[in-house]
């Protein structure tokens, strides 16, 4: 895409000013904890797993006060002839990490697909967090530069093709990836897993965006049009109308400014605002569609469990009545009607008691099977123990991941059919770290699970939570596997309605 050098210089200056304010707030779900930990933040809206792919990388832990160092940027299979380098420096413990990037030989992003209009530089931490650090504008030779900062001190770098600059997750269109030099200063850390957004999330449904770029029209206008179309294709009109209407209004203002040949800064400002509104609308639409899907699954699980319970109860009642009627008829043939009637009543009562016990055991077995479809569950003398492994929480934190919320929502849909059930939630940790830290962490995780279940409609009076820290291990803390098993939250489901452990003597 050809752009005059003066246009590129202007965009570069605007981007430099813009990055300290607007781009610094791209990740709207950034938390204080993330900032204190020196990690780039991701957006808080959940993204369906079907929309993501997973990759691994190698991060560098840069030295504080160790001066600047360089890493190479190597072209991917999408653009093997592209190259570049990055100079990284952490000047003090309290300061941010500066990153200066220079790229060469990049083809116009639209060669990878009509929906792609620009390039974005990302940092990826060993925990798999990704952070948008800014837009890289290229000249007609495919060369570009970017100066940015990040709170992270250990990270990998990658450059992706994007439909617009305000994106919350990197697309799968990776064109450059950082690679350590022999003289690079810093320790190597693996990034076992980080997420990339499938390009389908940015394609217009049924008709990929076909944009012909006019060199006299600012690139920001094309990004704004692109962003509105993409948000619309992801259901923003229906699921985020309050924000999408602002995006459409902002785009109209930008188009009017362009048609009236207004000042370029005015056009670019309206266009950038349009991109932000559109991305917010797209992300909110994805979040609300995911919440809608989880709610439907919860309702379906509850309806299925209720239907199964009602059908089983009706069958057992009919069977008990049939046996009682048969015994009553047999008693009539005996000479001593009174004794026969008393005997029949005794047997009927005994049969009813046995049927009641069987019903409890069968309900317990059904719940064990239903819970196991959601999370690993075992039958113990204490009750049905549902095990939430450590992977459903971020390391050292008590916030529930998206998968944990989904599983607990489905679990609550089942439990709601049996109001007399009681749930005791217990948090456990391994022996790593101090006893006070582990006690606090176990309590916070147990409370997080309890609070979420209350939001799903369960009676708070039927729930209890406590943290047991590292005092009740189920495996050897001397091994990594054992420690992972010990890091868990257990939900003990009990109540008269499900009786005692299956197979236990009563």
C-alpha positions, 0 to 999 in steps of 0.5 A: 500500500503506497503512502507518501513519506509525509503521511507516514511521518504524520501517522508516526507522530500521531501514533507516538502521542496516541500510544501513551494515552489511548493505546495504553487503555486497550486492554480494558480488563487490566487489573491492579495485580497485573500492573504490579506484577509487570505483566501486560493485561488481556481483555476481560471478555471471555472468548470461545475456545472454538475461536482460538488456537494455541502456540508456544514460544520462547521468552527472554527475561531482560536484566534490570539496569543491564543496558540495552540488548537486541533480539532478531525478528524472524519472518514466519512461513506467511512472510519468510523474506521479512525480517527485523530486530528489536532493542530492549532496555530496562533502565531501573526497577521502577521503570518500564521496559522500552522496546524499539523495533525496526522491520524490513521487507513486510508485504502489505497486510492485505496480501494475507486477506482483504480484512487485514489492513495493518500490523501490530506489535505484541509482547507475550509473557511466560504465563501466556498473557499477550499485550498490544504495544502499538501499530507498525506502519510500513512504507512502500518498501515494507519497512517500518519502525515503532518505539513502545514501552511495556510493564513486562520484563520477561516476554517474547515479541511477535508481529501480526496482521490485523484488521485495525490497530485496537485489537485485544488478542493477536490474530493467527496471522503471525508474520514476525517472531522474536529470536534470541541472538548469541549476544542477547543478554537475558535468561530464556523462559518457555512460553508453553501456551498462548492464545491467537484469534482465528482469522474467521473472527474478522471475516465478514460472514458469507462475503470477505471484505473486499477493500481497494485502497485509495492512497488519498484516503487515510488508512484509518478510514479503511480500518474504521470501515473494516472494524464496523463491518467486522463488529456487525458480522459478529452480532454486535447489532443484536448483542451490543447495540448500545456501543455499536450505534456509537460506532456507526455514528462515529463512522458517519462523522468520519465519512462526512469529514472525509467527503467535506475534505476536512483537516486530516487530523479531524478525519483520523481522530473520528476514524480511530474513535470508530475503531475503538467503539467497534472493537468494544462492540465486537468484544461485548457481543462475543462475551454476551453470546458466550454467556447466552450459550452457558446459560442455555447449557445450564438450563438444559442440564437442569431440565434433563436432570429434573425429567430423569428424576420425575420419571424415576420417581413415577416408575418406583411409585408405580412398582411399589403400588403394584407390589402392595396391591398384590399382597393385599389381594393375596391376604384376602384368600387367607382365613384370618383376614385381620392377621393377613391385613396386618402382615400385608401392611407390615410388608408394604411398609418394609417395601416402602422403606426399602424402596425409599433407600433404593431411591436414595441410592439410585439418586446418588448414583445418578448425581454421581454420573451427572457430576462426573460429566462436568468435573471429576467426582467420587463417592465417599462417606462424607458425600459426593466429592467434586474435585476442581483442579488447580488448572481452573485458577490462575497460578497463585490467584483465586479468580475463576477461569472461564472454564471453571465458571462454565463447569460451575454453572452446569453443576448448579443447574443440576443441584437446583433440582434438589433444594435439600442438598448441602454443599461444603466447599474446601480449598487446599494447596500444596506445601510450596510457600508459607503456611499463612500464604497457603491458608489465605489462598485456600480460603479465597479460592473456596470463597470464590467458588461459593460466591459464584454458586450463589450467583447461579441461584443456589441458597447461600444457607445451603453452602459453606466454605473453608480453607484448609491450606496445606494441611490435608494433602492427597499426594506426595508434595515432594513431586510436581505431580503430587503438588498439582493434585494437592492444589484443589478445591473440593465441593462435598455434596451431601444430604438426607435425600441421597442417603449414604455412600453407595455400597456402604453398610447402613 
